Amino acid sequence: MRAIAVSSAHSAPSPARRSRKRVPIARAPHVAEGGEMSTRNFDLIVLGVGMAAVNAANKCASAGWSVAVVDELPYGGTCALRGCDPKKMLRRGAEIIDAARLMHGKGIEPNDIAINWPDLVAFTQTFTDKMPGRIENGLESNGVTTLHGKARFVGEDTVEIDGEGQFQANHFLIATGAKPRTIDVPGSEHLTDSTEFMRLDALPERILFIGGGFISFEFGHIAARAGSEVCMIDRGERPLKGFDADLVERLVARGEEVGVQLRRRTSLKSIKKDGTDFLVTVETGSETKDLRADLVVQGGPRRGN
Ligand SMILES: Cc1cc2nc3c(=O)[nH]c(=O)nc-3n(C[C@H](O)[C@H](O)[C@H](O)COP(=O)(O)OP(=O)(O)OC[C@H]3O[C@@H](n4cnc5c(N)ncnc54)[C@H](O)[C@@H]3O)c2cc1C
């Protein structure tokens, strides 16, 4: 999981924290006296409702704190809705294709086996569509106040949430996750991100992935098993830098066998629309080359929200 920024607006522990007792009634937010636009107070407000947030919010609520969570998107965050979980469902399809092909001549005839992309994507949505409601119900049944909107700090201990008003807390947990980093080149508006990739109606014939990180590799290998021709560019000599070098080279070699081509020391210069194609200019050392693709995916680094 990503590192989580935790900020504590007040150092004094709340009564609930001191007693460590489960205090169901105290979970209701404290409402400041006075005006209708009163600020509501909590022991803890968690910004973002991904997996990091859900665990922390539930644990603190179970310990008796008054807790609120807020997200500007449907609850569930990246992992459940736009990352690990739907990705693993797509990957399962690719694994089945791969396993069948590897057994060719060993008792399995894999000739007609194929990924039906729209059906596979629809399958992922049978999971992701239910998650926000499930997560919200789970939090509410644990006494957590659930809020919706974009949150921003307007004071040391106060956040304003679009459409909900202002809220104060003794503690804030910033669990706002990450999104794809902007690549500053001409034509970058043509880039598709991993979220859009997982919702594509159809997989195009030629896909170019920018960046040799785990998102490019996983989606590249899935797309290749679904029949696309895949190319990946990476600025460095070695992709997947955080992973074991020997294993990475084996994966790269396996990629070549199944139609995933890797261009090392290659950086993106520009993307242009050319009819239905994208004309992608890349640079390897001092050599410039134009690649054609039907889809260009930003599979590289992400930055914190
Ligand atoms: C395609 C993909 C595949 C992945 N696969 C894996 C995998 O297989 N295994 C693995 O371990 N990790 C994987 N990851 C990484 C993993 O998804 C993240 O590390 C994890 O989801 C981070 O969880 P989080 O709770 O910190 O943040 P997130 O889940 O990103 O949640 C943050 C939430 O904060 C909300 N938010 C942001 N700003 C605000 C604001 N100002 N106000 C209100 N709400 C806000 C966002 O809308 C979001 O819902 C993958 C990531 C991607 C993109």
The ligand as a MOL file (V3000), in Angstrom:
LIG
                    3D

  0  0  0     0  0            999 V3000
M  V30 BEGIN CTAB
M  V30 COUNTS 53 58 0 0 0
M  V30 BEGIN ATOM
M  V30 1 C -4.0830 -0.1950 -12.2430 0
M  V30 2 C -3.5760 -0.4140 -10.8340 0
M  V30 3 C -3.3560 -1.6910 -10.3830 0
M  V30 4 C -2.8980 -1.9050 -9.0880 0
M  V30 5 N -2.6730 -3.1920 -8.6830 0
M  V30 6 C -2.2180 -3.4080 -7.4160 0
M  V30 7 C -2.0080 -4.7330 -6.9320 0
M  V30 8 O -2.2510 -5.7100 -7.6510 0
M  V30 9 N -1.5510 -4.8800 -5.6690 0
M  V30 10 C -1.2950 -3.8080 -4.8400 0
M  V30 11 O -0.8680 -3.9950 -3.7030 0
M  V30 12 N -1.4880 -2.5510 -5.2740 0
M  V30 13 C -1.9480 -2.3160 -6.5220 0
M  V30 14 N -2.1670 -1.0370 -6.9420 0
M  V30 15 C -1.9050 0.0670 -6.0140 0
M  V30 16 C -3.0650 0.2280 -5.0340 0
M  V30 17 O -4.2870 0.3150 -5.7560 0
M  V30 18 C -2.8770 1.4760 -4.1940 0
M  V30 19 O -1.6340 1.3890 -3.5490 0
M  V30 20 C -3.9560 1.5970 -3.1410 0
M  V30 21 O -5.2290 1.5430 -3.7400 0
M  V30 22 C -3.8100 2.9030 -2.3630 0
M  V30 23 O -4.8640 2.9340 -1.4140 0
M  V30 24 P -5.1980 4.2520 -0.6120 0
M  V30 25 O -6.3280 3.9130 0.2930 0
M  V30 26 O -3.9570 4.8050 -0.0300 0
M  V30 27 O -5.6610 5.3140 -1.7260 0
M  V30 28 P -6.8420 5.2230 -2.8850 0
M  V30 29 O -7.3590 3.8490 -2.9050 0
M  V30 30 O -6.2410 5.7950 -4.0720 0
M  V30 31 O -7.9450 6.1390 -2.2450 0
M  V30 32 C -7.8080 7.5200 -2.1920 0
M  V30 33 C -9.1770 8.1510 -2.3100 0
M  V30 34 O -9.0540 9.5300 -1.9490 0
M  V30 35 C -9.9730 10.2590 -2.7230 0
M  V30 36 N -9.5640 11.6690 -2.7100 0
M  V30 37 C -8.4160 12.2100 -3.2050 0
M  V30 38 N -8.3830 13.5300 -2.9470 0
M  V30 39 C -9.5270 13.8220 -2.2840 0
M  V30 40 C -10.0660 15.0290 -1.7350 0
M  V30 41 N -9.4070 16.1920 -1.7940 0
M  V30 42 N -11.2760 14.9840 -1.1360 0
M  V30 43 C -11.9650 13.8060 -1.0560 0
M  V30 44 N -11.5010 12.6490 -1.5280 0
M  V30 45 C -10.2890 12.6530 -2.1320 0
M  V30 46 C -9.9280 9.6130 -4.0860 0
M  V30 47 O -11.1140 9.8690 -4.8070 0
M  V30 48 C -9.7620 8.1320 -3.7210 0
M  V30 49 O -10.9850 7.4450 -3.7460 0
M  V30 50 C -2.6480 -0.7880 -8.2250 0
M  V30 51 C -2.8820 0.5010 -8.6860 0
M  V30 52 C -3.3360 0.7040 -9.9640 0
M  V30 53 C -3.5900 2.1090 -10.4530 0
M  V30 END ATOM
M  V30 BEGIN BOND
M  V30 1 1 1 2
M  V30 2 1 2 3
M  V30 3 2 2 52
M  V30 4 2 3 4
M  V30 5 1 4 5
M  V30 6 1 4 50
M  V30 7 2 5 6
M  V30 8 1 6 7
M  V30 9 1 6 13
M  V30 10 2 7 8
M  V30 11 1 7 9
M  V30 12 1 9 10
M  V30 13 2 10 11
M  V30 14 1 10 12
M  V30 15 2 12 13
M  V30 16 1 13 14
M  V30 17 1 14 15
M  V30 18 1 14 50
M  V30 19 1 15 16
M  V30 20 1 16 17
M  V30 21 1 16 18
M  V30 22 1 18 19
M  V30 23 1 18 20
M  V30 24 1 20 21
M  V30 25 1 20 22
M  V30 26 1 22 23
M  V30 27 1 23 24
M  V30 28 2 24 25
M  V30 29 1 24 26
M  V30 30 1 24 27
M  V30 31 1 27 28
M  V30 32 2 28 29
M  V30 33 1 28 30
M  V30 34 1 28 31
M  V30 35 1 31 32
M  V30 36 1 32 33
M  V30 37 1 33 34
M  V30 38 1 33 48
M  V30 39 1 34 35
M  V30 40 1 35 36
M  V30 41 1 35 46
M  V30 42 1 36 37
M  V30 43 1 36 45
M  V30 44 2 37 38
M  V30 45 1 38 39
M  V30 46 1 39 40
M  V30 47 2 39 45
M  V30 48 1 40 41
M  V30 49 2 40 42
M  V30 50 1 42 43
M  V30 51 2 43 44
M  V30 52 1 44 45
M  V30 53 1 46 47
M  V30 54 1 46 48
M  V30 55 1 48 49
M  V30 56 2 50 51
M  V30 57 1 51 52
M  V30 58 1 52 53
M  V30 END BOND
M  V30 END CTAB
M  END
